[in-house]
């Protein structure tokens, strides 16, 4: 098992490093990022909804016929979790901070799935694993920025935002590799597709709910520009010349994947 763990864990750690670079980039200007946290949240929302519709949901539809059901499970699961947290802390002084739990959990779940994908694709073949990893690396930098923006939006300090965003968006990727490796041959395309769909539903809830709250607070033109910037970045990432790898003989790798967020 050690040999099967080495390559995906290396790429998982590399992904965590890239995510951390994104976190460092925004955290060194903590006051600035806090001042414009609403605009960061809108840009993150535009990016998440676009990349979810462009990448994660289509991958899920390719892998399982149950995608619509699990999309709904993910979306309404996020909604229930959000209101459940509100009911548990109705008058807490930290109520604004607890509201960050749902979107941060969605980022963490998605990042954990990234690590699982590394294990599954490397189990198929080394070449397909490298190609899938290269595709996944595209979104690691903005993933850290998104997690940081969520926390700063909900009144976390610069230091707290860095630590929690690091745990949710960076540490979870190699953790996903470790968790999935013992079971990677049992993770069928149908199971992976269902997980993709739940992840997509969660991210769609976060993108259209918590991350869109600043629309009522920021000037309309700034809001539109921030949303457009997020959507534009998502489109640029979608146009990157990386496509699902095909092994020799024309057979596709078992888990073609190009998740971004």
N, C-alpha and C positions, 0 to 999 in steps of 0.2 A: 504493500500500500504506500510505502514511503516513496518509491519511484514514481507512482502515479500522482503523488501529491506535489512533487517538487516543481514541475513546470507551471501548473495552474496557480500554485501558491506564490511563485515568483511574480507572475503577472498580476495576481491579486494585490501583492505588496506594492508593485509598481503603480497600480491604479490608486491605491491609498496615498502614495506619495504625490501623485498628480493632483488628487483632490485636496491634499494638504497645501499644495502650492496655491491653489485657488483661495483657500481659507486665509493663508498668509497675505495674499495680495489685497484682500478687502479688510483684513483686521489691522494692518499697519496704519490704515486711515480710519480708525474706529469712530471718531467723532463725525467724520464726513459720511461714513456709511450709515451711522445712526440718524443723521439729519435727513438723509435721502432714503431711509429704509422703506418708505411707502412706494417710492418709484422703483426701488430694487424689487420689491414684492410684486409689483405689476409686471415688470420685465420678466421675472421668474415665472409668473402665471402664464404670460404669453408663450414663453419658451416651453413650459411643461405641457400645456394643452396641445400645442403644435406637434411636439415630438412624440407625445403619447398617441396622437391620431396618425402621425406619419410612420411610426416605427413599432411601438409596443403592441398596440391593438392589432395591426396587420399581421405581426408575427403570431399573435395568439390565434387569429382566425385561420392561419395556415396550419397550425398544429392540432387544433381541436375544434370539434363542431359545437362544443358547449360554451364557447367564448361569450355569447350574449348573456348567459346566466351568470357567469363568474364576473363579468364586467359589472353587472347590477349588484352582485354580492360585494365587490370591492367598493363601489360608489356609495351604496347605502350603509355598508359597514363603516366607512369613514364618517358618514353623517351621524350614525347612531353613536359612534365613539365620541364625536365632537359634542353632541348634546348630553351624552352620559357624563362626560367630564364636567360640563356646565352644571348638571344636576348635583354632582358630587361636591362641587366647590361653588355653591351659589353666592356666598357672601365673602369669599376669601379675598384678602388684600392682594393676593397674587393671582387673581382670576385671569388677568390679562396674560400672565405667564403660562398658566395651565392651558390656555387656548392654543399654545404652540405645540402641544403634545401630539395632536392628530396629524398636522402636516409634517412634523419631524418624524413621526412613526412611519408615515408613508414613504419618506425619503429613505429611511433605514431599511424598510422591507425591500424596496427596490434595489438598494445597494447590496443587500444580502443575496438577492436573486442574481445579481451580476456575478458574484463570487461563485454561486452554484453553476452558472452557465460556463464559467471557466473550466470547472471540473468535468462537466458533461461533454463539452466539445473536445477537450484534450483526451478524454476517454475514447472518443470516436477516432481521432488521429491527431498527431502532433501538428500537422499543417493546418487542419481545420481549427484547432485550438488557437494557434497563433493568429490566424485571420480573424476569428471571432473576437479575440482579445484586442486586436488593433481597432476593430470597429467600436468596441465598448470604450476604449480609451478616449474617444472623441468627446464624450460627455462628462468625464470625470472632473475636469477643471470647473466647469459651470455648476456641477452638482454640489461642490463645496460652497460656492458662492451662494447658491439658492438656499442651502441649509442655514448658512450664516445670516442671510437676509431675513429668513423666517424668524429667527431668534431675536435679532435686533429689532425687528418689527414689534415683538411682544415684550419689550422692555428688559431684555437680558443685557448685562454689561458686555463690553467687548471681550473680556477674558472668558466669561461664562459662555458666550456665543461660540467662541473658538473651540472650547473644550467639548461642548455638547454637539456641535456640528461635526467635529472631528470623530467623535464616537459614533454618530449616526450615519455619516456619509463616507468615512474613510475606513475605520476599523471593521465595519460590517462586511466589506468586500472580501478581505482575506478570511474573515470568520465564515462567510458563506462557502468558501473553498473547503475549509476544514470540516464543516458540517456535512457538505454534500459528498465528499470523496468516498466515505464508506458505503454510500448508497447510490453512487452515480450510475451503476449499471441497471438499477431499478427505476431510475427516473425516466419514464417513457415520454415520447413527444406529447402525448395527451396530458400527462401530469404537468409537464413544463408549460404547455399552452394554457392550462387552467391557472397556473401561478402567474403567468404573464397577464392574463385577463384580470385577475384580482388586483395585481399591481397597477394595471392601467386604470381600473375603476377607482382605486384609491387616489392616484395622481390626478385624475380628472376632477374628483371632488375637491382636492386641495387647490388645483389650478383655478377652478371656477367659483370656489367658495372663499376660504380664508385668504388666499393671495389676491383676491379681487376687492377686498374690503377698502383699500385706499382709494378706490374710484370715487367715493363720496367725500374724500378729504383733500385730494390733490386737485390743482387746476386742470380743467378738461384737456388743454393742449399738452401739458406735461404728461398727463395720464396716457393720452393717445400715443405720444412719442415713446414712452416707456414700454407700453404694450407692443408697439411696432418694432422696437429694438429687440424684444424677446422673440417675437415671431420671425423677424429677419434673421436672427442668429440661428434659430431652429431650421430655417430653410437652407441656410448656408451649410449647416452640418448635414442636412439631408442630401445635399448635392455633392458631398465628399465622395471621391471615387473608390468607395469600398462597398462591395456587394457580397452576398452570402457565398462562401467557398464551396466548390465542388471538387470532390476527390477524383482520383483517376478512375477512368471507366465511365464517367458521366453521372455517377450516383451522388446525390447531394449528401452533405454531412447531416447526421441525424437531427441536429438542433441548429439550423441556420439562425443566426441571431445578429441583430444590429440595434440593440436597445440604446436609446439615449433619453435625458431628462433635465 
